[in-house]
Amino acid sequence: MKLLIASDLHGSALYCGQLLEALEREGAQSLLLLGDLLYHGPRNALPPEYDPQKVAALLNGLNCRVFCVRGNCEAEVDQMMLRFPVLGDYCLLQAGERLVFATHGHQYNLQTPPALKAGDVLLHGHTHVPAKDCSAGFWYLNPGSVSIPKEDSPHSYMTLEEGTFRWKDLSGREYESLALGE
C-alpha cells in the first residue's frame, strides 16, 4: 500500500488541487494529512487562492481515502466542514517492525517527544520545513508544507511505501528518501 503524506495546506485551493493531482499521479491508496487544513493562521500570510470552503469540498471528495491529525489551526468548526475526522492529536502507523507516531508537531515534537523506541518514527508537519533526522535515537521526519513552505524549501509532500519514505516537490520530483532499514 502506498500512502501520501502532507501537511499545512492552510486553506489554499491552488495547492490543495496540486496535492490531489499528486495523489492520483502517485497512485497512492490513502492520504494522511498532518493538520492545518483550512485556516491560514495568524502568523502566516494568506496563501494563493485562499478558499477554505473549496479546500473542504476538494478533500471531502476523498473522504474514504483521507485521514488526518489535528493541527494548531484546526477547531470544531473545521470538523463541521469536513466529512472525515480531523480532531485527533495523533495516529499510529506500523511500518514493518517500526512504530510511526504521526502528529502535527505543535504538541509532540523533538522538544516534547512521545515515548518511542530506538528506530521508531516521529512524523510531523507544523514547521513548514522538510526534515530527516535521527539524532534523538528515533527518526524525526517532516514532509514540509504544501502551501506555505519556509526556509527556501519546496512546496512538498512525502510518500511511504514498503518501508521507504520519499520527499517530493508538488511536481513529483523526488529530492530525499529514507528506507527504514537504514
Contacts in CASP RR format, 6 or more apart in sequence:
PFRMAT RR
TARGET T0000
AUTHOR 0000-0000-0000
METHOD contacts of the structure
MODEL  1
MKLLIASDLHGSALYCGQLLEALEREGAQSLLLLGDLLYHGPRNALPPEY
DPQKVAALLNGLNCRVFCVRGNCEAEVDQMMLRFPVLGDYCLLQAGERLV
FATHGHQYNLQTPPALKAGDVLLHGHTHVPAKDCSAGFWYLNPGSVSIPK
EDSPHSYMTLEEGTFRWKDLSGREYESLALGE
1 29 0 8 1.000
1 30 0 8 1.000
1 161 0 8 1.000
2 26 0 8 1.000
2 27 0 8 1.000
2 28 0 8 1.000
2 29 0 8 1.000
2 159 0 8 1.000
2 160 0 8 1.000
2 161 0 8 1.000
3 28 0 8 1.000
3 29 0 8 1.000
3 30 0 8 1.000
3 31 0 8 1.000
3 32 0 8 1.000
3 93 0 8 1.000
3 159 0 8 1.000
3 160 0 8 1.000
3 161 0 8 1.000
4 19 0 8 1.000
4 22 0 8 1.000
4 23 0 8 1.000
4 26 0 8 1.000
4 28 0 8 1.000
4 30 0 8 1.000
4 31 0 8 1.000
4 32 0 8 1.000
4 157 0 8 1.000
4 158 0 8 1.000
4 159 0 8 1.000
5 31 0 8 1.000
5 32 0 8 1.000
5 34 0 8 1.000
5 102 0 8 1.000
5 123 0 8 1.000
5 143 0 8 1.000
5 157 0 8 1.000
5 158 0 8 1.000
5 159 0 8 1.000
5 160 0 8 1.000
5 165 0 8 1.000
6 19 0 8 1.000
6 31 0 8 1.000
6 32 0 8 1.000
6 33 0 8 1.000
6 34 0 8 1.000
6 143 0 8 1.000
6 146 0 8 1.000
6 157 0 8 1.000
6 158 0 8 1.000
7 33 0 8 1.000
7 34 0 8 1.000
7 35 0 8 1.000
7 36 0 8 1.000
7 104 0 8 1.000
7 124 0 8 1.000
7 125 0 8 1.000
7 126 0 8 1.000
7 128 0 8 1.000
7 142 0 8 1.000
7 143 0 8 1.000
7 144 0 8 1.000
7 145 0 8 1.000
7 146 0 8 1.000
8 34 0 8 1.000
8 35 0 8 1.000
8 36 0 8 1.000
8 125 0 8 1.000
8 126 0 8 1.000
8 128 0 8 1.000
8 144 0 8 1.000
8 145 0 8 1.000
8 146 0 8 1.000
8 147 0 8 1.000
8 148 0 8 1.000
9 15 0 8 1.000
9 16 0 8 1.000
9 19 0 8 1.000
9 33 0 8 1.000
9 35 0 8 1.000
9 36 0 8 1.000
9 37 0 8 1.000
9 38 0 8 1.000
9 55 0 8 1.000
9 146 0 8 1.000
9 147 0 8 1.000
10 36 0 8 1.000
10 37 0 8 1.000
10 38 0 8 1.000
10 39 0 8 1.000
10 40 0 8 1.000
10 41 0 8 1.000
10 44 0 8 1.000
10 47 0 8 1.000
10 50 0 8 1.000
10 73 0 8 1.000
10 145 0 8 1.000
10 147 0 8 1.000
10 148 0 8 1.000
11 37 0 8 1.000
11 38 0 8 1.000
11 39 0 8 1.000
11 40 0 8 1.000
11 47 0 8 1.000
11 50 0 8 1.000
11 51 0 8 1.000
11 52 0 8 1.000
11 55 0 8 1.000
11 147 0 8 1.000
12 47 0 8 1.000
12 48 0 8 1.000
12 49 0 8 1.000
12 50 0 8 1.000
12 51 0 8 1.000
12 55 0 8 1.000
12 146 0 8 1.000
12 147 0 8 1.000
12 148 0 8 1.000
13 49 0 8 1.000
13 50 0 8 1.000
13 51 0 8 1.000
13 54 0 8 1.000
13 55 0 8 1.000
13 58 0 8 1.000
14 47 0 8 1.000
14 48 0 8 1.000
14 49 0 8 1.000
14 147 0 8 1.000
15 47 0 8 1.000
15 48 0 8 1.000
15 49 0 8 1.000
15 146 0 8 1.000
15 147 0 8 1.000
15 155 0 8 1.000
15 170 0 8 1.000
16 54 0 8 1.000
16 55 0 8 1.000
16 58 0 8 1.000
16 59 0 8 1.000
16 146 0 8 1.000
16 147 0 8 1.000
17 58 0 8 1.000
18 146 0 8 1.000
18 155 0 8 1.000
18 170 0 8 1.000
19 146 0 8 1.000
19 157 0 8 1.000
19 170 0 8 1.000
20 58 0 8 1.000
20 62 0 8 1.000
22 157 0 8 1.000
22 168 0 8 1.000
22 170 0 8 1.000
22 172 0 8 1.000
23 31 0 8 1.000
23 62 0 8 1.000
23 65 0 8 1.000
25 172 0 8 1.000
26 159 0 8 1.000
26 172 0 8 1.000
28 159 0 8 1.000
29 65 0 8 1.000
30 65 0 8 1.000
30 66 0 8 1.000
30 67 0 8 1.000
31 62 0 8 1.000
31 65 0 8 1.000
31 66 0 8 1.000
31 67 0 8 1.000
32 66 0 8 1.000
32 67 0 8 1.000
32 68 0 8 1.000
32 91 0 8 1.000
32 93 0 8 1.000
32 102 0 8 1.000
33 59 0 8 1.000
33 66 0 8 1.000
33 67 0 8 1.000
33 68 0 8 1.000
33 69 0 8 1.000
33 86 0 8 1.000
34 68 0 8 1.000
34 69 0 8 1.000
34 71 0 8 1.000
34 102 0 8 1.000
34 103 0 8 1.000
34 104 0 8 1.000
34 105 0 8 1.000
34 123 0 8 1.000
34 124 0 8 1.000
34 125 0 8 1.000
34 126 0 8 1.000
34 143 0 8 1.000
35 68 0 8 1.000
35 69 0 8 1.000
35 70 0 8 1.000
35 71 0 8 1.000
35 73 0 8 1.000
35 74 0 8 1.000
35 86 0 8 1.000
35 104 0 8 1.000
35 125 0 8 1.000
36 71 0 8 1.000
36 72 0 8 1.000
36 73 0 8 1.000
36 74 0 8 1.000
36 104 0 8 1.000
36 126 0 8 1.000
37 55 0 8 1.000
37 56 0 8 1.000
37 59 0 8 1.000
37 68 0 8 1.000
37 73 0 8 1.000
37 74 0 8 1.000
37 78 0 8 1.000
37 82 0 8 1.000
37 86 0 8 1.000
38 52 0 8 1.000
38 55 0 8 1.000
38 56 0 8 1.000
38 73 0 8 1.000
38 74 0 8 1.000
38 78 0 8 1.000
38 81 0 8 1.000
38 82 0 8 1.000
39 52 0 8 1.000
39 73 0 8 1.000
39 74 0 8 1.000
39 75 0 8 1.000
39 78 0 8 1.000
40 46 0 8 1.000
40 47 0 8 1.000
40 50 0 8 1.000
40 73 0 8 1.000
40 148 0 8 1.000
41 73 0 8 1.000
44 148 0 8 1.000
45 148 0 8 1.000
47 147 0 8 1.000
47 148 0 8 1.000
48 147 0 8 1.000
52 81 0 8 1.000
53 81 0 8 1.000
56 81 0 8 1.000
56 82 0 8 1.000
59 66 0 8 1.000
59 82 0 8 1.000
59 84 0 8 1.000
60 82 0 8 1.000
60 83 0 8 1.000
60 84 0 8 1.000
61 83 0 8 1.000
63 83 0 8 1.000
63 84 0 8 1.000
66 84 0 8 1.000
67 84 0 8 1.000
67 85 0 8 1.000
67 91 0 8 1.000
68 82 0 8 1.000
68 84 0 8 1.000
68 85 0 8 1.000
68 86 0 8 1.000
68 88 0 8 1.000
69 86 0 8 1.000
69 88 0 8 1.000
69 89 0 8 1.000
69 90 0 8 1.000
69 91 0 8 1.000
69 102 0 8 1.000
69 103 0 8 1.000
69 104 0 8 1.000
70 86 0 8 1.000
70 87 0 8 1.000
70 88 0 8 1.000
70 89 0 8 1.000
70 104 0 8 1.000
71 104 0 8 1.000
71 105 0 8 1.000
71 106 0 8 1.000
71 126 0 8 1.000
72 104 0 8 1.000
72 106 0 8 1.000
72 126 0 8 1.000
74 86 0 8 1.000
74 87 0 8 1.000
76 87 0 8 1.000
78 86 0 8 1.000
79 85 0 8 1.000
79 86 0 8 1.000
79 87 0 8 1.000
89 103 0 8 1.000
89 104 0 8 1.000
89 107 0 8 1.000
89 108 0 8 1.000
90 101 0 8 1.000
90 102 0 8 1.000
90 103 0 8 1.000
90 108 0 8 1.000
90 114 0 8 1.000
91 102 0 8 1.000
91 103 0 8 1.000
92 99 0 8 1.000
92 100 0 8 1.000
92 101 0 8 1.000
92 102 0 8 1.000
93 99 0 8 1.000
93 100 0 8 1.000
93 102 0 8 1.000
93 160 0 8 1.000
94 100 0 8 1.000
95 121 0 8 1.000
95 160 0 8 1.000
95 163 0 8 1.000
95 180 0 8 1.000
96 163 0 8 1.000
96 180 0 8 1.000
98 119 0 8 1.000
98 120 0 8 1.000
98 121 0 8 1.000
98 180 0 8 1.000
99 116 0 8 1.000
99 117 0 8 1.000
99 120 0 8 1.000
99 121 0 8 1.000
100 120 0 8 1.000
100 121 0 8 1.000
100 123 0 8 1.000
100 160 0 8 1.000
101 108 0 8 1.000
101 114 0 8 1.000
101 116 0 8 1.000
101 120 0 8 1.000
101 121 0 8 1.000
101 122 0 8 1.000
101 123 0 8 1.000
102 123 0 8 1.000
102 124 0 8 1.000
103 114 0 8 1.000
103 122 0 8 1.000
103 123 0 8 1.000
103 124 0 8 1.000
104 124 0 8 1.000
104 125 0 8 1.000
104 126 0 8 1.000
105 124 0 8 1.000
105 125 0 8 1.000
105 126 0 8 1.000
105 127 0 8 1.000
106 126 0 8 1.000
108 114 0 8 1.000
108 122 0 8 1.000
108 124 0 8 1.000
109 122 0 8 1.000
109 124 0 8 1.000
109 126 0 8 1.000
110 122 0 8 1.000
110 133 0 8 1.000
110 136 0 8 1.000
110 140 0 8 1.000
113 122 0 8 1.000
113 136 0 8 1.000
113 138 0 8 1.000
114 122 0 8 1.000
116 122 0 8 1.000
116 138 0 8 1.000
117 138 0 8 1.000
118 137 0 8 1.000
118 138 0 8 1.000
119 134 0 8 1.000
119 137 0 8 1.000
119 138 0 8 1.000
119 139 0 8 1.000
119 180 0 8 1.000
120 138 0 8 1.000
120 139 0 8 1.000
121 138 0 8 1.000
121 139 0 8 1.000
121 140 0 8 1.000
121 141 0 8 1.000
121 180 0 8 1.000
122 138 0 8 1.000
122 139 0 8 1.000
122 140 0 8 1.000
122 141 0 8 1.000
123 141 0 8 1.000
123 142 0 8 1.000
123 143 0 8 1.000
124 140 0 8 1.000
124 142 0 8 1.000
125 142 0 8 1.000
125 143 0 8 1.000
125 144 0 8 1.000
125 145 0 8 1.000
126 142 0 8 1.000
127 142 0 8 1.000
127 144 0 8 1.000
127 150 0 8 1.000
128 144 0 8 1.000
128 145 0 8 1.000
128 148 0 8 1.000
128 149 0 8 1.000
128 150 0 8 1.000
128 151 0 8 1.000
128 153 0 8 1.000
129 142 0 8 1.000
129 144 0 8 1.000
129 145 0 8 1.000
129 149 0 8 1.000
129 150 0 8 1.000
129 151 0 8 1.000
129 153 0 8 1.000
130 142 0 8 1.000
130 143 0 8 1.000
130 144 0 8 1.000
130 153 0 8 1.000
130 154 0 8 1.000
130 156 0 8 1.000
130 167 0 8 1.000
130 176 0 8 1.000
131 140 0 8 1.000
131 141 0 8 1.000
131 142 0 8 1.000
131 144 0 8 1.000
132 139 0 8 1.000
132 140 0 8 1.000
132 141 0 8 1.000
132 142 0 8 1.000
132 165 0 8 1.000
132 167 0 8 1.000
132 176 0 8 1.000
132 178 0 8 1.000
133 139 0 8 1.000
133 140 0 8 1.000
134 140 0 8 1.000
139 178 0 8 1.000
139 180 0 8 1.000
141 158 0 8 1.000
141 165 0 8 1.000
141 178 0 8 1.000
143 156 0 8 1.000
143 157 0 8 1.000
143 158 0 8 1.000
143 167 0 8 1.000
144 153 0 8 1.000
144 156 0 8 1.000
144 157 0 8 1.000
145 153 0 8 1.000
145 155 0 8 1.000
145 156 0 8 1.000
146 155 0 8 1.000
146 156 0 8 1.000
146 157 0 8 1.000
146 170 0 8 1.000
147 155 0 8 1.000
149 155 0 8 1.000
149 156 0 8 1.000
154 169 0 8 1.000
154 170 0 8 1.000
154 175 0 8 1.000
155 169 0 8 1.000
155 170 0 8 1.000
156 167 0 8 1.000
156 168 0 8 1.000
156 169 0 8 1.000
156 170 0 8 1.000
156 175 0 8 1.000
157 167 0 8 1.000
157 168 0 8 1.000
157 170 0 8 1.000
158 165 0 8 1.000
158 166 0 8 1.000
158 167 0 8 1.000
158 168 0 8 1.000
159 165 0 8 1.000
159 166 0 8 1.000
159 168 0 8 1.000
160 166 0 8 1.000
163 179 0 8 1.000
163 180 0 8 1.000
163 181 0 8 1.000
164 177 0 8 1.000
164 178 0 8 1.000
164 179 0 8 1.000
164 180 0 8 1.000
165 177 0 8 1.000
165 178 0 8 1.000
165 180 0 8 1.000
166 174 0 8 1.000
166 176 0 8 1.000
166 177 0 8 1.000
167 174 0 8 1.000
167 175 0 8 1.000
167 176 0 8 1.000
167 177 0 8 1.000
168 174 0 8 1.000
168 175 0 8 1.000
169 175 0 8 1.000
END
